[in-house]
Amino acid sequence: MPRGKKTVYAGFCTDCNARTTTVRISKAKKADFRPLEKFCNRCRKQTKVKLKEEKHSS
């Protein structure tokens, strides 16, 4: 039984635009989601992540 749609977001480093993470967020929880900080292998430091919508999963 479906529990609601989730959207897949790709996370990119704000400094070098390298892809660092993939996040699945429920549509209802999008407003409560706080910005991420992840380690970037290309920059070799902790950077903020900008999210781009990738696809809708069912």
mmCIF file of the N, C-alpha and C atoms, coordinates in Angstrom:
data_MODEL
# 
_entry.id   MODEL 
# 
loop_
_atom_site.group_PDB 
_atom_site.id 
_atom_site.type_symbol 
_atom_site.label_atom_id 
_atom_site.label_alt_id 
_atom_site.label_comp_id 
_atom_site.label_asym_id 
_atom_site.label_entity_id 
_atom_site.label_seq_id 
_atom_site.pdbx_PDB_ins_code 
_atom_site.Cartn_x 
_atom_site.Cartn_y 
_atom_site.Cartn_z 
_atom_site.occupancy 
_atom_site.B_iso_or_equiv 
_atom_site.pdbx_formal_charge 
_atom_site.auth_seq_id 
_atom_site.auth_comp_id 
_atom_site.auth_asym_id 
_atom_site.auth_atom_id 
_atom_site.pdbx_PDB_model_num 
ATOM 1   N N  . MET A 1 1  ? 0.840  -1.179 0.000   1.00 0.00 ? 1  MET A N  1 
ATOM 2   C CA . MET A 1 1  ? 0.000  0.000  0.000   1.00 0.00 ? 1  MET A CA 1 
ATOM 3   C C  . MET A 1 1  ? 0.889  1.247  0.000   1.00 0.00 ? 1  MET A C  1 
ATOM 4   N N  . PRO A 1 2  ? 0.682  2.168  -0.929  1.00 0.00 ? 2  PRO A N  1 
ATOM 5   C CA . PRO A 1 2  ? 1.518  3.371  -1.022  1.00 0.00 ? 2  PRO A CA 1 
ATOM 6   C C  . PRO A 1 2  ? 1.336  4.280  0.192   1.00 0.00 ? 2  PRO A C  1 
ATOM 7   N N  . ARG A 1 3  ? 2.414  4.852  0.635   1.00 0.00 ? 3  ARG A N  1 
ATOM 8   C CA . ARG A 1 3  ? 2.391  5.749  1.796   1.00 0.00 ? 3  ARG A CA 1 
ATOM 9   C C  . ARG A 1 3  ? 2.601  7.202  1.403   1.00 0.00 ? 3  ARG A C  1 
ATOM 10  N N  . GLY A 1 4  ? 2.538  7.527  0.148   1.00 0.00 ? 4  GLY A N  1 
ATOM 11  C CA . GLY A 1 4  ? 2.754  8.900  -0.309  1.00 0.00 ? 4  GLY A CA 1 
ATOM 12  C C  . GLY A 1 4  ? 3.944  8.967  -1.243  1.00 0.00 ? 4  GLY A C  1 
ATOM 13  N N  . LYS A 1 5  ? 3.922  9.936  -2.108  1.00 0.00 ? 5  LYS A N  1 
ATOM 14  C CA . LYS A 1 5  ? 4.987  10.081 -3.104  1.00 0.00 ? 5  LYS A CA 1 
ATOM 15  C C  . LYS A 1 5  ? 6.255  10.624 -2.467  1.00 0.00 ? 5  LYS A C  1 
ATOM 16  N N  . LYS A 1 6  ? 7.373  10.111 -2.923  1.00 0.00 ? 6  LYS A N  1 
ATOM 17  C CA . LYS A 1 6  ? 8.677  10.632 -2.532  1.00 0.00 ? 6  LYS A CA 1 
ATOM 18  C C  . LYS A 1 6  ? 9.354  11.172 -3.782  1.00 0.00 ? 6  LYS A C  1 
ATOM 19  N N  . THR A 1 7  ? 10.125 12.199 -3.606  1.00 0.00 ? 7  THR A N  1 
ATOM 20  C CA . THR A 1 7  ? 10.866 12.792 -4.702  1.00 0.00 ? 7  THR A CA 1 
ATOM 21  C C  . THR A 1 7  ? 12.346 12.567 -4.456  1.00 0.00 ? 7  THR A C  1 
ATOM 22  N N  . VAL A 1 8  ? 13.060 12.186 -5.498  1.00 0.00 ? 8  VAL A N  1 
ATOM 23  C CA . VAL A 1 8  ? 14.496 11.946 -5.392  1.00 0.00 ? 8  VAL A CA 1 
ATOM 24  C C  . VAL A 1 8  ? 15.238 13.214 -5.798  1.00 0.00 ? 8  VAL A C  1 
ATOM 25  N N  . TYR A 1 9  ? 16.147 13.637 -4.928  1.00 0.00 ? 9  TYR A N  1 
ATOM 26  C CA . TYR A 1 9  ? 16.949 14.821 -5.186  1.00 0.00 ? 9  TYR A CA 1 
ATOM 27  C C  . TYR A 1 9  ? 18.412 14.419 -5.250  1.00 0.00 ? 9  TYR A C  1 
ATOM 28  N N  . ALA A 1 10 ? 19.141 14.986 -6.180  1.00 0.00 ? 10 ALA A N  1 
ATOM 29  C CA . ALA A 1 10 ? 20.588 14.790 -6.260  1.00 0.00 ? 10 ALA A CA 1 
ATOM 30  C C  . ALA A 1 10 ? 21.233 15.970 -5.556  1.00 0.00 ? 10 ALA A C  1 
ATOM 31  N N  . GLY A 1 11 ? 22.201 15.687 -4.692  1.00 0.00 ? 11 GLY A N  1 
ATOM 32  C CA . GLY A 1 11 ? 22.904 16.723 -3.949  1.00 0.00 ? 11 GLY A CA 1 
ATOM 33  C C  . GLY A 1 11 ? 24.241 17.026 -4.586  1.00 0.00 ? 11 GLY A C  1 
ATOM 34  N N  . PHE A 1 12 ? 24.506 18.292 -4.849  1.00 0.00 ? 12 PHE A N  1 
ATOM 35  C CA . PHE A 1 12 ? 25.746 18.724 -5.488  1.00 0.00 ? 12 PHE A CA 1 
ATOM 36  C C  . PHE A 1 12 ? 26.501 19.674 -4.574  1.00 0.00 ? 12 PHE A C  1 
ATOM 37  N N  . CYS A 1 13 ? 27.823 19.580 -4.594  1.00 0.00 ? 13 CYS A N  1 
ATOM 38  C CA . CYS A 1 13 ? 28.696 20.466 -3.825  1.00 0.00 ? 13 CYS A CA 1 
ATOM 39  C C  . CYS A 1 13 ? 28.531 21.902 -4.357  1.00 0.00 ? 13 CYS A C  1 
ATOM 40  N N  . THR A 1 14 ? 28.469 22.867 -3.451  1.00 0.00 ? 14 THR A N  1 
ATOM 41  C CA . THR A 1 14 ? 28.296 24.256 -3.879  1.00 0.00 ? 14 THR A CA 1 
ATOM 42  C C  . THR A 1 14 ? 29.584 24.853 -4.432  1.00 0.00 ? 14 THR A C  1 
ATOM 43  N N  . ASP A 1 15 ? 30.738 24.266 -4.094  1.00 0.00 ? 15 ASP A N  1 
ATOM 44  C CA . ASP A 1 15 ? 32.013 24.808 -4.568  1.00 0.00 ? 15 ASP A CA 1 
ATOM 45  C C  . ASP A 1 15 ? 32.404 24.298 -5.950  1.00 0.00 ? 15 ASP A C  1 
ATOM 46  N N  . CYS A 1 16 ? 32.354 22.969 -6.148  1.00 0.00 ? 16 CYS A N  1 
ATOM 47  C CA . CYS A 1 16 ? 32.873 22.410 -7.401  1.00 0.00 ? 16 CYS A CA 1 
ATOM 48  C C  . CYS A 1 16 ? 31.814 21.695 -8.241  1.00 0.00 ? 16 CYS A C  1 
ATOM 49  N N  . ASN A 1 17 ? 30.559 21.692 -7.797  1.00 0.00 ? 17 ASN A N  1 
ATOM 50  C CA . ASN A 1 17 ? 29.440 21.054 -8.502  1.00 0.00 ? 17 ASN A CA 1 
ATOM 51  C C  . ASN A 1 17 ? 29.596 19.552 -8.688  1.00 0.00 ? 17 ASN A C  1 
ATOM 52  N N  . ALA A 1 18 ? 30.367 18.898 -7.836  1.00 0.00 ? 18 ALA A N  1 
ATOM 53  C CA . ALA A 1 18 ? 30.472 17.444 -7.868  1.00 0.00 ? 18 ALA A CA 1 
ATOM 54  C C  . ALA A 1 18 ? 29.263 16.848 -7.152  1.00 0.00 ? 18 ALA A C  1 
ATOM 55  N N  . ARG A 1 19 ? 28.762 15.728 -7.658  1.00 0.00 ? 19 ARG A N  1 
ATOM 56  C CA . ARG A 1 19 ? 27.627 15.080 -7.020  1.00 0.00 ? 19 ARG A CA 1 
ATOM 57  C C  . ARG A 1 19 ? 28.102 14.376 -5.755  1.00 0.00 ? 19 ARG A C  1 
ATOM 58  N N  . THR A 1 20 ? 27.472 14.683 -4.624  1.00 0.00 ? 20 THR A N  1 
ATOM 59  C CA . THR A 1 20 ? 27.919 14.126 -3.356  1.00 0.00 ? 20 THR A CA 1 
ATOM 60  C C  . THR A 1 20 ? 26.902 13.208 -2.707  1.00 0.00 ? 20 THR A C  1 
ATOM 61  N N  . THR A 1 21 ? 25.629 13.375 -2.978  1.00 0.00 ? 21 THR A N  1 
ATOM 62  C CA . THR A 1 21 ? 24.623 12.587 -2.273  1.00 0.00 ? 21 THR A CA 1 
ATOM 63  C C  . THR A 1 21 ? 23.329 12.474 -3.074  1.00 0.00 ? 21 THR A C  1 
ATOM 64  N N  . THR A 1 22 ? 22.498 11.529 -2.659  1.00 0.00 ? 22 THR A N  1 
ATOM 65  C CA . THR A 1 22 ? 21.151 11.370 -3.181  1.00 0.00 ? 22 THR A CA 1 
ATOM 66  C C  . THR A 1 22 ? 20.206 11.329 -1.991  1.00 0.00 ? 22 THR A C  1 
ATOM 67  N N  . VAL A 1 23 ? 19.128 12.106 -2.049  1.00 0.00 ? 23 VAL A N  1 
ATOM 68  C CA . VAL A 1 23 ? 18.197 12.207 -0.934  1.00 0.00 ? 23 VAL A CA 1 
ATOM 69  C C  . VAL A 1 23 ? 16.795 11.934 -1.437  1.00 0.00 ? 23 VAL A C  1 
ATOM 70  N N  . ARG A 1 24 ? 16.043 11.099 -0.705  1.00 0.00 ? 24 ARG A N  1 
ATOM 71  C CA . ARG A 1 24 ? 14.633 10.864 -1.013  1.00 0.00 ? 24 ARG A CA 1 
ATOM 72  C C  . ARG A 1 24 ? 13.800 11.536 0.062   1.00 0.00 ? 24 ARG A C  1 
ATOM 73  N N  . ILE A 1 25 ? 12.984 12.508 -0.345  1.00 0.00 ? 25 ILE A N  1 
ATOM 74  C CA . ILE A 1 25 ? 12.186 13.292 0.596   1.00 0.00 ? 25 ILE A CA 1 
ATOM 75  C C  . ILE A 1 25 ? 10.720 13.147 0.230   1.00 0.00 ? 25 ILE A C  1 
ATOM 76  N N  . SER A 1 26 ? 9.899  12.907 1.234   1.00 0.00 ? 26 SER A N  1 
ATOM 77  C CA . SER A 1 26 ? 8.458  12.858 1.023   1.00 0.00 ? 26 SER A CA 1 
ATOM 78  C C  . SER A 1 26 ? 7.968  14.268 0.691   1.00 0.00 ? 26 SER A C  1 
ATOM 79  N N  . LYS A 1 27 ? 6.984  14.370 -0.173  1.00 0.00 ? 27 LYS A N  1 
ATOM 80  C CA . LYS A 1 27 ? 6.440  15.679 -0.563  1.00 0.00 ? 27 LYS A CA 1 
ATOM 81  C C  . LYS A 1 27 ? 5.953  16.448 0.661   1.00 0.00 ? 27 LYS A C  1 
ATOM 82  N N  . ALA A 1 28 ? 5.345  15.738 1.622   1.00 0.00 ? 28 ALA A N  1 
ATOM 83  C CA . ALA A 1 28 ? 4.805  16.390 2.805   1.00 0.00 ? 28 ALA A CA 1 
ATOM 84  C C  . ALA A 1 28 ? 5.907  16.920 3.719   1.00 0.00 ? 28 ALA A C  1 
ATOM 85  N N  . LYS A 1 29 ? 7.095  16.316 3.708   1.00 0.00 ? 29 LYS A N  1 
ATOM 86  C CA . LYS A 1 29 ? 8.184  16.702 4.601   1.00 0.00 ? 29 LYS A CA 1 
ATOM 87  C C  . LYS A 1 29 ? 9.163  17.687 3.971   1.00 0.00 ? 29 LYS A C  1 
ATOM 88  N N  . LYS A 1 30 ? 8.954  18.087 2.728   1.00 0.00 ? 30 LYS A N  1 
ATOM 89  C CA . LYS A 1 30 ? 9.879  18.981 2.024   1.00 0.00 ? 30 LYS A CA 1 
ATOM 90  C C  . LYS A 1 30 ? 10.035 20.309 2.753   1.00 0.00 ? 30 LYS A C  1 
ATOM 91  N N  . ALA A 1 31 ? 8.964  20.828 3.331   1.00 0.00 ? 31 ALA A N  1 
ATOM 92  C CA . ALA A 1 31 ? 9.028  22.114 4.019   1.00 0.00 ? 31 ALA A CA 1 
ATOM 93  C C  . ALA A 1 31 ? 9.873  22.030 5.291   1.00 0.00 ? 31 ALA A C  1 
ATOM 94  N N  . ASP A 1 32 ? 9.921  20.859 5.928   1.00 0.00 ? 32 ASP A N  1 
ATOM 95  C CA . ASP A 1 32 ? 10.666 20.686 7.170   1.00 0.00 ? 32 ASP A CA 1 
ATOM 96  C C  . ASP A 1 32 ? 12.125 20.323 6.952   1.00 0.00 ? 32 ASP A C  1 
ATOM 97  N N  . PHE A 1 33 ? 12.532 20.088 5.699   1.00 0.00 ? 33 PHE A N  1 
ATOM 98  C CA . PHE A 1 33 ? 13.885 19.621 5.414   1.00 0.00 ? 33 PHE A CA 1 
ATOM 99  C C  . PHE A 1 33 ? 14.887 20.745 5.578   1.00 0.00 ? 33 PHE A C  1 
ATOM 100 N N  . ARG A 1 34 ? 15.958 20.497 6.330   1.00 0.00 ? 34 ARG A N  1 
ATOM 101 C CA . ARG A 1 34 ? 16.984 21.524 6.550   1.00 0.00 ? 34 ARG A CA 1 
ATOM 102 C C  . ARG A 1 34 ? 18.184 21.279 5.630   1.00 0.00 ? 34 ARG A C  1 
ATOM 103 N N  . PRO A 1 35 ? 18.966 22.300 5.328   1.00 0.00 ? 35 PRO A N  1 
ATOM 104 C CA . PRO A 1 35 ? 20.109 22.145 4.415   1.00 0.00 ? 35 PRO A CA 1 
ATOM 105 C C  . PRO A 1 35 ? 21.138 21.152 4.943   1.00 0.00 ? 35 PRO A C  1 
ATOM 106 N N  . LEU A 1 36 ? 21.777 20.452 4.024   1.00 0.00 ? 36 LEU A N  1 
ATOM 107 C CA . LEU A 1 36 ? 22.769 19.451 4.360   1.00 0.00 ? 36 LEU A CA 1 
ATOM 108 C C  . LEU A 1 36 ? 24.181 19.999 4.247   1.00 0.00 ? 36 LEU A C  1 
ATOM 109 N N  . GLU A 1 37 ? 25.083 19.407 4.991   1.00 0.00 ? 37 GLU A N  1 
ATOM 110 C CA . GLU A 1 37 ? 26.518 19.610 4.806   1.00 0.00 ? 37 GLU A CA 1 
ATOM 111 C C  . GLU A 1 37 ? 27.126 18.235 4.665   1.00 0.00 ? 37 GLU A C  1 
ATOM 112 N N  . LYS A 1 38 ? 27.819 17.993 3.560   1.00 0.00 ? 38 LYS A N  1 
ATOM 113 C CA . LYS A 1 38 ? 28.425 16.690 3.298   1.00 0.00 ? 38 LYS A CA 1 
ATOM 114 C C  . LYS A 1 38 ? 29.891 16.882 2.935   1.00 0.00 ? 38 LYS A C  1 
ATOM 115 N N  . PHE A 1 39 ? 30.657 15.800 3.086   1.00 0.00 ? 39 PHE A N  1 
ATOM 116 C CA . PHE A 1 39 ? 32.058 15.813 2.704   1.00 0.00 ? 39 PHE A CA 1 
ATOM 117 C C  . PHE A 1 39 ? 32.166 15.622 1.199   1.00 0.00 ? 39 PHE A C  1 
ATOM 118 N N  . CYS A 1 40 ? 32.896 16.489 0.522   1.00 0.00 ? 40 CYS A N  1 
ATOM 119 C CA . CYS A 1 40 ? 33.094 16.401 -0.920  1.00 0.00 ? 40 CYS A CA 1 
ATOM 120 C C  . CYS A 1 40 ? 34.474 15.802 -1.188  1.00 0.00 ? 40 CYS A C  1 
ATOM 121 N N  . ASN A 1 41 ? 34.521 14.714 -1.944  1.00 0.00 ? 41 ASN A N  1 
ATOM 122 C CA . ASN A 1 41 ? 35.791 14.062 -2.248  1.00 0.00 ? 41 ASN A CA 1 
ATOM 123 C C  . ASN A 1 41 ? 36.673 14.896 -3.168  1.00 0.00 ? 41 ASN A C  1 
ATOM 124 N N  . ARG A 1 42 ? 36.064 15.673 -4.040  1.00 0.00 ? 42 ARG A N  1 
ATOM 125 C CA . ARG A 1 42 ? 36.852 16.481 -4.972  1.00 0.00 ? 42 ARG A CA 1 
ATOM 126 C C  . ARG A 1 42 ? 37.478 17.694 -4.267  1.00 0.00 ? 42 ARG A C  1 
ATOM 127 N N  . CYS A 1 43 ? 36.705 18.363 -3.417  1.00 0.00 ? 43 CYS A N  1 
ATOM 128 C CA . CYS A 1 43 ? 37.214 19.539 -2.678  1.00 0.00 ? 43 CYS A CA 1 
ATOM 129 C C  . CYS A 1 43 ? 38.023 19.137 -1.447  1.00 0.00 ? 43 CYS A C  1 
ATOM 130 N N  . ARG A 1 44 ? 37.782 17.930 -0.942  1.00 0.00 ? 44 ARG A N  1 
ATOM 131 C CA . ARG A 1 44 ? 38.414 17.411 0.276   1.00 0.00 ? 44 ARG A CA 1 
ATOM 132 C C  . ARG A 1 44 ? 38.060 18.268 1.496   1.00 0.00 ? 44 ARG A C  1 
ATOM 133 N N  . LYS A 1 45 ? 36.800 18.712 1.574   1.00 0.00 ? 45 LYS A N  1 
ATOM 134 C CA . LYS A 1 45 ? 36.333 19.456 2.743   1.00 0.00 ? 45 LYS A CA 1 
ATOM 135 C C  . LYS A 1 45 ? 34.819 19.315 2.864   1.00 0.00 ? 45 LYS A C  1 
ATOM 136 N N  . GLN A 1 46 ? 34.296 19.732 4.000   1.00 0.00 ? 46 GLN A N  1 
ATOM 137 C CA . GLN A 1 46 ? 32.861 19.697 4.259   1.00 0.00 ? 46 GLN A CA 1 
ATOM 138 C C  . GLN A 1 46 ? 32.225 20.922 3.608   1.00 0.00 ? 46 GLN A C  1 
ATOM 139 N N  . THR A 1 47 ? 31.245 20.699 2.729   1.00 0.00 ? 47 THR A N  1 
ATOM 140 C CA . THR A 1 47 ? 30.603 21.814 2.033   1.00 0.00 ? 47 THR A CA 1 
ATOM 141 C C  . THR A 1 47 ? 29.096 21.686 2.110   1.00 0.00 ? 47 THR A C  1 
ATOM 142 N N  . LYS A 1 48 ? 28.412 22.781 1.858   1.00 0.00 ? 48 LYS A N  1 
ATOM 143 C CA . LYS A 1 48 ? 26.960 22.751 1.794   1.00 0.00 ? 48 LYS A CA 1 
ATOM 144 C C  . LYS A 1 48 ? 26.527 22.083 0.503   1.00 0.00 ? 48 LYS A C  1 
ATOM 145 N N  . VAL A 1 49 ? 25.336 21.520 0.525   1.00 0.00 ? 49 VAL A N  1 
ATOM 146 C CA . VAL A 1 49 ? 24.809 20.774 -0.614  1.00 0.00 ? 49 VAL A CA 1 
ATOM 147 C C  . VAL A 1 49 ? 23.615 21.515 -1.181  1.00 0.00 ? 49 VAL A C  1 
ATOM 148 N N  . LYS A 1 50 ? 23.589 21.673 -2.505  1.00 0.00 ? 50 LYS A N  1 
ATOM 149 C CA . LYS A 1 50 ? 22.391 22.212 -3.145  1.00 0.00 ? 50 LYS A CA 1 
ATOM 150 C C  . LYS A 1 50 ? 21.671 21.046 -3.809  1.00 0.00 ? 50 LYS A C  1 
ATOM 151 N N  . LEU A 1 51 ? 20.362 21.014 -3.656  1.00 0.00 ? 51 LEU A N  1 
ATOM 152 C CA . LEU A 1 51 ? 19.568 19.900 -4.153  1.00 0.00 ? 51 LEU A CA 1 
ATOM 153 C C  . LEU A 1 51 ? 18.908 20.256 -5.476  1.00 0.00 ? 51 LEU A C  1 
ATOM 154 N N  . LYS A 1 52 ? 18.943 19.312 -6.413  1.00 0.00 ? 52 LYS A N  1 
ATOM 155 C CA . LYS A 1 52 ? 18.224 19.435 -7.671  1.00 0.00 ? 52 LYS A CA 1 
ATOM 156 C C  . LYS A 1 52 ? 17.301 18.241 -7.790  1.00 0.00 ? 52 LYS A C  1 
ATOM 157 N N  . GLU A 1 53 ? 16.065 18.495 -8.183  1.00 0.00 ? 53 GLU A N  1 
ATOM 158 C CA . GLU A 1 53 ? 15.092 17.413 -8.315  1.00 0.00 ? 53 GLU A CA 1 
ATOM 159 C C  . GLU A 1 53 ? 15.523 16.501 -9.456  1.00 0.00 ? 53 GLU A C  1 
ATOM 160 N N  . GLU A 1 54 ? 15.520 15.212 -9.184  1.00 0.00 ? 54 GLU A N  1 
ATOM 161 C CA . GLU A 1 54 ? 15.986 14.255 -10.178 1.00 0.00 ? 54 GLU A CA 1 
ATOM 162 C C  . GLU A 1 54 ? 14.827 13.510 -10.826 1.00 0.00 ? 54 GLU A C  1 
ATOM 163 N N  . LYS A 1 55 ? 13.999 12.846 -10.017 1.00 0.00 ? 55 LYS A N  1 
ATOM 164 C CA . LYS A 1 55 ? 12.865 12.126 -10.575 1.00 0.00 ? 55 LYS A CA 1 
ATOM 165 C C  . LYS A 1 55 ? 11.863 11.828 -9.464  1.00 0.00 ? 55 LYS A C  1 
ATOM 166 N N  . HIS A 1 56 ? 10.666 11.452 -9.862  1.00 0.00 ? 56 HIS A N  1 
ATOM 167 C CA . HIS A 1 56 ? 9.637  11.041 -8.917  1.00 0.00 ? 56 HIS A CA 1 
ATOM 168 C C  . HIS A 1 56 ? 9.623  9.529  -8.861  1.00 0.00 ? 56 HIS A C  1 
ATOM 169 N N  . SER A 1 57 ? 9.641  8.993  -7.671  1.00 0.00 ? 57 SER A N  1 
ATOM 170 C CA . SER A 1 57 ? 9.547  7.540  -7.539  1.00 0.00 ? 57 SER A CA 1 
ATOM 171 C C  . SER A 1 57 ? 8.133  7.178  -7.105  1.00 0.00 ? 57 SER A C  1 
ATOM 172 N N  . SER A 1 58 ? 7.755  5.957  -7.344  1.00 0.00 ? 58 SER A N  1 
ATOM 173 C CA . SER A 1 58 ? 6.392  5.552  -6.977  1.00 0.00 ? 58 SER A CA 1 
ATOM 174 C C  . SER A 1 58 ? 6.406  4.626  -5.795  1.00 0.00 ? 58 SER A C  1 
# 
